[in-house]
Amino acid sequence: MLLRRPRGKYAFVMRSRFTTLFGLTLALGLAWASPSFATKFSPLLADPKFRETDPVPSPDGKWLAFQSNRSGSSQIWIMSTQGGQLRQLTAEPESSQVAGQPKIATRVMTPNWAPDGKSLLYISTRSGPYNVYSIPFEGGEAKRLSNAAGSQRFAVYSPDGAKICFGSSRLQPTSIYGFNLYVMDPKGEVEGPPARQLTFSGASPGHPVWSYDGKWIAFVAKDFDTTRTVNVGGGMQTKQSAMFSQFRIFKIAAGGGPAIKLTGLGVGDGSEDTWPSWSPNGKQIAFGRNAGGKQSLWIVDVTTKKAFMLTDDGNCMKPTFSYDGTAIYYTKLIDGKDEDIWVANDFTVAPPTRSKSTAHKSTVSKK
């Protein structure tokens, strides 16, 4: 396997429910090369003194970027996927301040790699609002890329590195549901042209992720029907709006167009879906589902829109596929407050065909 974990205090392997996953996979007809799909669930970072989250592997599979408070404040860190020494990448100020308002702790989150692995995007509130920044992998000065009112969230490069997609509330900066997706040049809005609006929705789309062929962008958005009447508690009813609806996973053509709903096709189950991640072969999307207060990892087939649960202990979230499809990195919530980074591996999903500039050795056989 590509990924091997250190056999230390926290390196142990959980029993997977192989029989259950085998039956579900056959029943749903998902296109995995093997019905086992994932047979190991292992902790990668599990120190109760620190909160580690937002894991994302590098394109060559050697490194993992994540957000951690182990330096005393929220920062982006780097470690080898083989285990070993950790390196702090960002040096954001501990607090930030908007004119006329009190100082608040700086928030740093959601790192994402450039396709060549030489730099990373991340979100920071160092200037007050949430904005997109870029920083070299080797470290150095961070560069601000977004330049607009409101909040800019979860930025990600296109597979060819020619575009950056992100969520922004610039048109409704005071609304928590005022987000839409935007696309900007890799040099950003500060030195380049303003970002182009991709979605025009009142459903607050966000958390975009590109498919590996660059043709689609998956994202989360509120799923509501203004003609539907919903119960809001206390015997009261109202027409459904973004406030009284759940986030679901959608996809849209990278050039724009109608959004296609992929999850939550059943009405009224009360669950909510977040944090999509494309499989390298483009056939599946991993996502996190909150149902009844329990958070689990799920997989949905993009074509059939059928989904099944990958983890069922109720504390797993934020899945991200490795670039060769052999693993999913994710966050596990411990005792309702501590977050650890885990990995589900022994996958058999076929990797995509890559150009020579981005190709890397894969342990997965092609179909």
C-alpha positions as CSV (number, residue, x, y, z in Angstrom):
1,M,0.0,0.0,0.0
2,L,1.0,3.6,-0.5
3,L,0.1,4.6,3.0
4,R,1.6,2.9,6.0
5,R,1.1,4.3,9.5
6,P,3.6,4.2,12.4
7,R,2.9,1.5,15.0
8,G,3.0,3.8,18.1
9,K,0.7,4.8,20.9
10,Y,-2.1,5.9,18.6
11,A,-1.5,3.6,15.6
12,F,-4.1,0.9,15.8
13,V,-6.6,-0.5,13.3
14,M,-10.3,-0.5,13.9
15,R,-12.4,-3.5,12.8
16,S,-14.4,-2.5,9.7
17,R,-17.8,-3.9,8.9
18,F,-16.7,-5.8,5.9
19,T,-19.8,-7.9,5.5
20,T,-22.1,-4.9,5.8
21,L,-20.2,-2.9,3.2
22,F,-20.0,-5.9,0.9
23,G,-23.7,-6.3,0.9
24,L,-24.4,-2.6,0.5
25,T,-22.0,-2.3,-2.4
26,L,-23.5,-5.2,-4.3
27,A,-27.1,-4.0,-3.6
28,L,-26.3,-0.5,-4.9
29,G,-24.2,-1.6,-7.9
30,L,-21.4,0.9,-7.1
31,A,-18.5,0.7,-9.5
32,W,-15.7,-0.2,-7.1
33,A,-13.0,-2.6,-8.4
34,S,-13.4,-4.6,-5.2
35,P,-16.5,-4.8,-2.8
36,S,-14.2,-4.3,0.3
37,F,-13.7,-0.7,-0.7
38,A,-11.9,0.3,2.6
39,T,-10.7,-2.2,5.1
40,K,-8.6,-0.1,7.5
41,F,-9.6,2.9,9.6
42,S,-6.5,4.3,11.4
43,P,-5.6,7.4,13.5
44,L,-2.9,9.6,11.9
45,L,-2.9,12.4,14.5
46,A,-4.7,11.7,17.8
47,D,-3.2,13.8,20.5
48,P,-5.9,14.9,22.9
49,K,-4.0,18.1,23.7
50,F,-4.5,19.5,20.2
51,R,-7.3,20.0,17.8
52,E,-6.4,18.9,14.3
53,T,-8.8,19.1,11.3
54,D,-9.3,19.9,7.6
55,P,-6.9,17.3,6.3
56,V,-5.9,17.4,2.6
57,P,-3.2,15.2,0.9
58,S,-0.7,16.6,-1.6
59,P,-0.9,15.7,-5.3
60,D,2.2,13.4,-5.0
61,G,0.8,11.6,-2.0
62,K,3.8,12.5,0.2
63,W,2.3,15.2,2.4
64,L,-0.7,16.1,4.4
65,A,-1.8,19.7,5.1
66,F,-4.2,20.4,8.0
67,Q,-5.3,23.0,10.4
68,S,-4.1,22.7,14.0
69,N,-3.9,24.7,17.3
70,R,-0.7,22.9,18.5
71,S,1.3,26.2,18.3
72,G,-1.2,27.9,20.6
73,S,-3.2,29.5,17.8
74,S,-5.0,28.3,14.6
75,Q,-2.4,27.6,11.8
76,I,-1.8,25.4,8.8
77,W,0.6,22.5,9.3
78,I,2.3,20.0,7.1
79,M,3.3,16.4,7.8
80,S,4.4,13.3,5.9
81,T,1.7,10.8,5.1
82,Q,4.2,8.2,6.3
83,G,4.2,9.8,9.8
84,G,7.0,11.7,11.4
85,Q,7.9,15.3,12.2
86,L,5.3,18.0,11.8
87,R,6.1,21.5,10.3
88,Q,4.1,24.7,10.9
89,L,3.5,26.4,7.5
90,T,1.6,29.6,8.3
91,A,2.4,32.2,10.9
92,E,-0.9,34.1,11.1
93,P,-1.3,36.7,13.9
94,E,-3.1,35.4,16.9
95,S,-5.8,38.1,16.7
96,S,-7.2,40.4,14.1
97,Q,-9.2,43.6,14.3
98,V,-11.6,45.6,12.1
99,A,-11.6,49.3,12.6
100,G,-13.9,50.3,15.4
101,Q,-14.4,46.8,16.7
102,P,-12.6,44.7,19.4
103,K,-9.9,42.2,18.6
104,I,-10.9,38.7,17.8
105,A,-8.9,35.4,17.5
106,T,-7.7,34.9,14.0
107,R,-9.2,31.9,12.2
108,V,-7.1,29.9,9.8
109,M,-8.7,26.9,7.9
110,T,-9.3,24.7,4.9
111,P,-5.9,24.4,3.2
112,N,-5.9,23.2,-0.5
113,W,-2.9,22.3,-2.7
114,A,-1.9,23.8,-6.0
115,P,-1.8,21.0,-8.7
116,D,2.0,21.2,-8.8
117,G,2.3,20.9,-5.1
118,K,4.4,24.0,-4.8
119,S,2.0,26.1,-2.9
120,L,-1.3,26.0,-0.9
121,L,-4.4,28.0,-0.6
122,Y,-6.0,28.6,2.7
123,I,-8.6,30.9,4.4
124,S,-7.6,33.4,7.1
125,T,-9.3,36.3,9.0
126,R,-6.0,38.1,9.6
127,S,-7.5,41.2,8.0
128,G,-10.8,40.9,9.8
129,P,-13.0,39.3,7.1
130,Y,-12.4,35.8,5.8
131,N,-10.2,35.9,2.7
132,V,-8.2,33.6,0.4
133,Y,-4.5,33.4,0.8
134,S,-1.7,31.5,-1.0
135,I,1.6,30.4,0.6
136,P,4.6,28.4,-0.8
137,F,4.9,24.8,0.4
138,E,8.4,25.5,1.6
139,G,7.1,28.4,3.7
140,G,7.5,32.2,3.4
141,E,5.2,35.1,3.1
142,A,1.5,34.6,2.5
143,K,-0.2,36.4,-0.4
144,R,-3.7,37.6,-0.3
145,L,-5.7,36.7,-3.4
146,S,-9.4,37.7,-2.8
147,N,-10.5,41.3,-2.6
148,A,-14.2,41.9,-2.0
149,A,-16.7,42.7,0.7
150,G,-18.2,39.9,2.9
151,S,-16.6,36.5,3.5
152,Q,-14.6,34.4,1.0
153,R,-14.5,30.7,1.9
154,F,-12.9,27.4,0.9
155,A,-10.8,28.1,-2.2
156,V,-9.6,25.3,-4.5
157,Y,-7.6,25.2,-7.7
158,S,-8.9,23.7,-11.0
159,P,-6.9,20.6,-12.0
160,D,-4.8,22.5,-14.5
161,G,-4.1,25.3,-12.0
162,A,-5.6,28.0,-14.3
163,K,-8.5,28.9,-12.0
164,I,-9.5,29.1,-8.4
165,C,-13.1,28.5,-7.3
166,F,-14.4,29.7,-3.9
167,G,-17.5,30.8,-2.1
168,S,-18.2,34.5,-1.5
169,S,-20.9,36.5,0.2
170,R,-19.7,39.8,-1.5
171,L,-23.2,40.7,-2.8
172,Q,-24.9,40.1,0.5
173,P,-22.0,40.6,3.0
174,T,-24.3,40.7,6.1
175,S,-26.3,37.5,5.2
176,I,-25.2,34.1,6.5
177,Y,-27.0,32.6,3.4
178,G,-25.7,35.1,0.9
179,F,-22.9,33.0,-0.6
180,N,-22.4,32.1,-4.2
181,L,-19.5,30.5,-6.1
182,Y,-16.9,32.6,-7.9
183,V,-13.9,31.8,-10.1
184,M,-10.8,33.9,-10.2
185,D,-7.4,33.8,-12.0
186,P,-4.6,32.0,-10.0
187,K,-2.9,35.4,-9.4
188,G,-6.0,36.5,-7.6
189,E,-8.2,39.6,-7.5
190,V,-5.7,41.8,-5.7
191,E,-3.3,41.8,-8.7
192,G,-5.7,40.6,-11.4
193,P,-9.3,41.0,-12.6
194,P,-12.3,40.6,-10.3
195,A,-13.6,37.1,-9.8
196,R,-16.4,35.9,-12.1
197,Q,-19.7,34.8,-10.5
198,L,-20.4,31.1,-11.3
199,T,-23.7,30.5,-9.5
200,F,-26.7,32.8,-9.1
201,S,-28.6,31.1,-6.3
202,G,-30.4,31.9,-3.0
203,A,-29.4,28.5,-1.7
204,S,-26.0,29.7,-0.4
205,P,-23.7,27.4,-2.4
206,G,-20.2,26.8,-1.0
207,H,-17.3,24.4,-0.5
208,P,-16.6,23.8,-4.2
209,V,-14.4,20.9,-5.4
210,W,-13.4,20.3,-9.0
211,S,-13.7,16.9,-10.6
212,Y,-10.3,15.5,-11.8
213,D,-11.1,16.0,-15.5
214,G,-12.0,19.7,-14.8
215,K,-15.5,19.4,-16.3
216,W,-17.6,19.6,-13.1
217,I,-17.6,21.3,-9.7
218,A,-19.3,19.7,-6.8
219,F,-20.5,21.9,-3.9
220,V,-22.9,22.1,-1.0
221,A,-26.1,24.3,-1.1
222,K,-29.3,24.6,0.8
223,D,-32.1,22.5,-0.7
224,F,-35.4,24.2,-0.5
225,D,-38.7,24.7,-2.3
226,T,-40.5,28.0,-1.6
227,T,-43.8,26.4,-2.5
228,R,-43.4,23.8,0.3
229,T,-44.8,24.5,3.8
230,V,-42.6,23.3,6.7
231,N,-43.0,23.0,10.4
232,V,-40.7,25.4,12.3
233,G,-41.7,24.4,15.9
234,G,-44.2,25.5,18.4
235,G,-47.0,24.5,16.1
236,M,-45.9,27.2,13.6
237,Q,-45.6,26.7,9.9
238,T,-44.0,28.7,7.1
239,K,-42.9,28.5,3.5
240,Q,-39.6,26.8,3.2
241,S,-36.5,29.0,2.8
242,A,-32.7,28.6,3.2
243,M,-33.1,29.0,7.0
244,F,-35.5,26.0,7.2
245,S,-33.8,23.6,4.9
246,Q,-30.7,21.3,4.8
247,F,-27.4,21.4,2.9
248,R,-27.1,18.8,0.1
249,I,-24.4,18.0,-2.4
250,F,-24.9,19.3,-6.0
251,K,-22.7,19.5,-9.1
252,I,-22.5,22.1,-11.8
253,A,-20.6,22.3,-15.1
254,A,-17.3,24.1,-14.6
255,G,-18.4,26.7,-17.1
256,G,-21.8,27.3,-15.4
257,G,-25.3,26.1,-15.9
258,P,-28.0,24.4,-13.9
259,A,-27.2,22.7,-10.6
260,I,-27.7,19.0,-10.4
261,K,-28.7,17.5,-7.0
262,L,-26.8,14.4,-5.9
263,T,-27.8,13.7,-2.3
264,G,-30.9,14.0,-0.1
265,L,-33.2,12.8,-2.8
266,G,-35.6,11.5,-0.2
267,V,-37.8,14.2,1.4
268,G,-38.0,14.9,5.1
269,D,-35.3,12.6,6.5
270,G,-33.7,15.5,8.5
271,S,-30.1,14.7,7.5
272,E,-27.7,17.3,6.2
273,D,-24.7,16.8,3.8
274,T,-21.4,18.7,3.7
275,W,-17.8,18.6,2.6
276,P,-17.8,16.8,-0.8
277,S,-14.7,15.2,-2.3
278,W,-14.4,13.6,-5.8
279,S,-12.9,10.2,-6.3
280,P,-10.0,10.3,-8.8
281,N,-12.0,8.3,-11.3
282,G,-14.8,10.9,-11.2
283,K,-17.5,8.2,-10.5
284,Q,-18.1,8.8,-6.7
285,I,-18.1,11.7,-4.2
286,A,-17.3,11.2,-0.5
287,F,-19.2,13.5,1.8
288,G,-20.1,14.0,5.5
289,R,-23.6,13.4,6.6
290,N,-25.2,14.6,9.9
291,A,-28.3,12.6,10.8
292,G,-29.9,12.7,14.2
293,G,-26.8,14.4,15.7
294,K,-24.5,11.7,14.4
295,Q,-21.9,12.5,11.8
296,S,-20.7,9.8,9.3
297,L,-18.8,9.5,6.1
298,W,-20.8,8.5,3.0
299,I,-20.1,7.7,-0.7
300,V,-22.5,8.7,-3.5
301,D,-22.3,7.3,-7.0
302,V,-22.5,10.4,-9.3
303,T,-24.4,8.7,-12.1
304,T,-26.9,6.6,-10.1
305,K,-27.1,9.0,-7.2
306,K,-27.2,6.0,-4.8
307,A,-25.3,6.4,-1.6
308,F,-24.0,4.2,1.2
309,M,-22.4,4.8,4.6
310,L,-18.7,4.2,5.0
311,T,-18.4,4.9,8.8
312,D,-21.1,4.4,11.4
313,D,-19.6,5.4,14.8
314,G,-21.3,8.8,14.6
315,N,-18.2,11.1,14.9
316,C,-16.6,11.3,11.5
317,M,-16.6,14.3,9.1
318,K,-14.6,16.2,6.5
319,P,-13.6,13.4,4.1
320,T,-11.0,14.1,1.4
321,F,-9.8,11.5,-1.2
322,S,-6.1,11.0,-1.8
323,Y,-5.0,11.8,-5.3
324,D,-4.6,8.1,-6.3
325,G,-7.9,7.0,-4.8
326,T,-6.3,4.6,-2.2
327,A,-7.4,6.5,0.9
328,I,-9.8,9.0,2.4
329,Y,-8.5,11.3,5.1
330,Y,-11.0,12.6,7.5
331,T,-11.6,14.2,10.9
332,K,-12.9,12.3,13.9
333,L,-14.6,14.1,16.8
334,I,-13.6,12.8,20.2
335,D,-15.8,13.5,23.3
336,G,-17.6,16.2,21.4
337,K,-14.7,18.7,21.5
338,D,-11.3,17.2,20.4
339,E,-10.7,16.6,16.7
340,D,-8.3,14.0,15.4
341,I,-7.2,13.1,11.9
342,W,-7.8,9.6,10.7
343,V,-7.4,7.7,7.4
344,A,-9.5,5.0,5.7
345,N,-7.4,3.1,3.3
346,D,-6.9,-0.1,1.4
347,F,-9.0,1.3,-1.5
348,T,-9.3,-0.1,-5.0
349,V,-10.7,2.9,-6.9
350,A,-9.0,3.3,-10.3
351,P,-7.0,6.5,-10.6
352,P,-7.5,9.0,-13.5
353,T,-5.1,9.4,-16.4
354,R,-2.8,12.2,-15.6
355,S,-0.5,14.4,-17.7
356,K,3.2,13.9,-17.4
357,S,3.5,17.2,-15.4
358,T,1.2,15.9,-12.6
359,A,1.7,12.1,-12.9
360,H,2.8,10.2,-9.9
361,K,3.2,6.5,-9.0
362,S,0.0,4.8,-8.1
363,T,-0.5,1.5,-6.2
364,V,-4.0,1.0,-7.7
365,S,-4.5,-1.0,-10.9
366,K,-6.4,0.6,-13.7
367,K,-9.6,-0.8,-15.0
